[in-house]
Amino acid sequence: MRLQIAVAVGTCCLALAQPKPNDKPKTHYSPFPELAQLKKTNPKQYEERFTRIVLEAQMSLAKFGYGTRFTGELDSVTRNALREYQTYTGLPANGELDEATWLAIEHDEKIAGDGTNRRTFPMFYFSYLDSFLSASGAWFENDTTEPTSATIECDKDRAYCVEGWSLYDGVATQLDTYNITRWDNVEIDAETNEVCGRSTLKISLQAKSVLHIGVSTGCFLPNETPRMEVMHLGDGWAWWSKQIEADAAAKRKVIRIPQPVRAKTSIFGDE
């Protein structure tokens, strides 16, 4: 029976070692230490750099709904917009473009700019016949790490399972094969042994659930301690839908139009 997924590209000795998106928050770069130095050593370059930063802040504030002119100067309209923004975000409402305000604007700019552009994941699917099983969905390890698309097919007559997993919108980027060690009316167990460790698929036919248990033997670093990873096959589409809703809620929170500011000016500078 032919596996209905794309041909794999690249190999890996253990599914446990597959690459995962970095879920650690990234620290925004701040130009303010550089500005402080320039103010002492090169006042002209400091003015040029600060003007550019003010202009970028004005454009972001306009996107968020705070009326500003694109002047590159901390004029009265810009200061009022900064005070409104600082009040809304819980910062000291001093009307200054200080480092804390700039970092908050950069953070909100990313939220406003990214929108809801997330890659999709497949729905959970589980089909079982007497000698063939097919399941698909997304591998979930915990609630913080982005899942990985996965498709699994097991053939009882040939005594093996094939797993295709992917980081790119359902297109398989790797195939792993497993030898079936158990197949009855309750469960299917399949294992694979590699240089780097061992992977096991535990498939419950009654609960319609799939677990992936990976054990690393520490082949990548000389003193690496063996570790275990357990993932379950879940509904990637439901997870994706929740992320889209969360993105939209975050975007609505950032992009707002306070009535007092909108009454005074628009993003085009019209009074």
N, C-alpha and C positions, 0 to 999 in steps of 0.2 A: 504494500500500500504506500502510495507516494505522499510524502510530507508536503502539505499545502502552504509552505512558507518560503520566503526568498532564500536564495543561496547565501550562506554565511560568508562574511568577509572578516579576516583576522581571527586569531585563536587565543585561547586563554586556558591555563591548566585547571582552573577551578572557577565555577560561577561566583564563588565568594569573592574573588578578586576582581570582578568586573568593575569598570569605572562608574562612579556615581556623581551626580551634580553636587557641587559644593553648597551645602545648606548653611554655612556659617555667614553671618552678616558681614558685609564688606564695609570697611571704614572709609568714609569719604575723605578725599584729599582736601586740605585747607590751605588756601594761599596766604593766610594772615601772618604766619611766621615770616614768609618771604617779604610781605608788605612792610612789616615792622623793620626789617633789615634795610629794605630799599628807602624807607623814609629817612633813615640816618645817612645812607651812603649815596643815594641818587634820587633826590626829591622829584626831578622831572619824570623819571621812569616810574616812580611811585605814583604820581598823579595819573599817568597814562594807564597804569595797571589798575588803579582803583576805579578810574572812570569806566573801564571795561567791565569790572565786577559789578558796579552799580547798574550799568546798562543791562547786564544779564539778569540781575535781581529784578529790575523793572519789568523785563519781559516775562519772567516767571510769575511775578505778582499779577500782571495783567492776565496771564493764562488762568491763574487761580480765581480771578474775579475781582481783584482789587484794582481799581482804576489808577493807572499811572501813565505818564508821558515817557517816551523813550529818549531822555535827555542825557543820561550818563551823569547826572548831578543829583545830589540829595536836596532837591527842591522841596517846597512845602507839600506838594501833592504826593511826592514819593515818601516823605516822612509820615504823612497821614496814613498812607497805605501800609507802611511798615508798622505803625502803631496798631492799626487794625489787625494785621497779620500776627504781630507779637501777642496781642491780647487773646486772639483766638487760639494760638498755640501754647499759651501759658508762659511766654517769655516776658521779661521786663519791657513794658511798653515805652521805650525811650526814643523811638523813631530813628535809631541809629542802625546802620548796617554793620553790626559787630559779628564776631566769629560765630557765636551761638545762633544768631539769626540766619547767617549765610548757610550754615550747615543744615538748619531746619528747612530752608528753602530748597537746598540741593536734594534733601531727602524727599520732600513733597514733589519736586520736579520729576524725580524718577517715577514716583507713583502715578503722577498725572500723565507722564509721557509713555510709560509702559502699557497703560490701559489693561486690557485683558488678553494680550497676545501670549497664550500658553499652548503648548503642543497637546494634542489629545491623546487619550489612552482608551484601549478597547473595553467594552462591557465584559462582565463575567459570563463565561459560557462553559457548560459541562454536559457532555454527551457520552453515554456509556452503552456499548453493545456487549455481546458475549465475549468477543475476542479483540475488541478495539475500543480505545478511549480517546476522546479529544477534549481538550480544555484550553481556555484562553482567558486573558484578563491582564492584570498587572501585579507584579510582585511588590508586596508591602513588608517593610521591616519594622518601621515605627511611624509615628504620626508626623514627624518633622522632615523626613527624607523623601524626596520626590520618587515615586515608584518607577518601575521598569516594565515595559510591555513584554508579555510572554505568551507563547503558544506551546502546548504540550500534546504530543500524540504517542500513544502506547499500543503496540501490537503484540498480543499474547502469543500468537503462533511463532513470531520471530524472536520473542523474548527480549525485546528492548523498547525503550522509550526515547524519544527525541524531544529536546527542549530548544526552542528558538527564542532568544530574548533580544531586546532592542532598546536603545535610548533615543531612537529617531522615528516617531510617529508610526509605529507598527511595522516598519521595515526591519526584518531580522538582520542583525549584524553579527550574530554568533550562533552556532549550533552546538549543543552538548548532547552526547548519547549516554544512556543508562542501561545497564543490564537488569532485567526484571528478576527479582529474587522471591517474590510472592505475588500470586494472583488468585484470589478466591472471590466469594460473593461479598466480602466485607471490605477488603483493602488490597491495594496494589503497592508494592514496595519495589523501588528500583535504585540501584547504586552505580556510581562510577568512581574509580580510583585513578588519581592523577599524581604527577610528581609533587604537586603542591598540597595535596590533601585529598579529601573525600567529600562527595556530594550525594545526598539521598533525597529521593522523591517519595513522600508518603501520601498516598491518594486514598481518601475514604470514599467508597462508593455509596455508602448509606447517607453520610452527611454532605456528600458532594463538595468536598474540600480538598485542597492540595497544599502540602507543606514542602518547602525546600529547606533542607538542613545541610549546611556547609561547614566543614571543619578544615581549617587551615593548619598545615603542619609546619609553617614557618620557613618556607623555602626561599623567600625573597630577601630576608635579612638573616645574618648568621645567628643572632641571639633572639630572634622573634619567637614570642610565646604562642603556642597553638591557641586558636580561639574558635568559637562556634558562632554561627549566624543562622537564625531561623527566620524565614520569610513565608508569608501566606499569599495565596493567589486570591485577589479580590477584584472588586468592580472598579476598574480604572475610570470608566465614564462618570460614575457617581463622584469619585474623588475630584476629577477634572471640573465637574459642575460646581462643586463646593468652592474650588479655588477661583472660578470665574465670578461667583457671587461675592466672594471675599474681596477680589480685586475691584469689582464695581463699587462695593461699599466703601472701600478705601479711597477710590477716586472721587466719589460723591462727597466724602468728608473733606478732601483737599480743595476741590473746585467748588467755590461758593461765591455768591455776589452779595456782600453786605449792602443793604439799602442806602445807608448814609454815604458810602463811598461811591456807589453807582450814581447817586443823584448829583454828585459834584463833577464827575468827569468820566470819560470812557477811555478805552485803551487807545483811542486815536487822539486823545488830548483835547477833546471838545468839552467846553464848559457847559 
